[in-house]
Amino acid sequence: MQDQSFEKDPFSWTYLLVALVVLLALPLLPAIAGWLTFYL
């Protein structure tokens, strides 16, 4: 059997989660920036 090494896996769940968070955060950047400038 082939040894599974998750560190060298090109498609990792970590990269998938990071991509999802970035895709969700990009449209919200104006709202986040407005909230920060208004409340801080």
N, C-alpha and C positions, 0 to 999 in steps of 0.2 A: 504493500500500500504506500501511497505517496504521503509524505509527512506534511501535515497542514501547518503552515506558518502564517498566522494572521498579520504579522508585522509587514510582510512583503506582499500581501494581497493587494493588487491594484484597485480592486473594487471593495472598499471597506465600508462598514456601516457608519464609521465616524465621518468619512467624507460625504456620505449620503445625508447624514443629519446636518452637517455643516452647510451643505448646498441648500437644503430645505430652509434652514434658518436664514441664510442670506437671501434667498428668493422671497421669503416672507417679510424680511426686514426692509428690503429695498423700496417697495412702494410706501412703507410707513415712515421713511426717513423724514419727509417734510413735517409730518405730524409729531414725530419724536423731537425734531429740532424746534418746532414751535412750542411744544410743551416745555422743553428745557429752557428756552429763552423767556417764556412767560412766567414760569414758576421759580426759576433760579435767579 
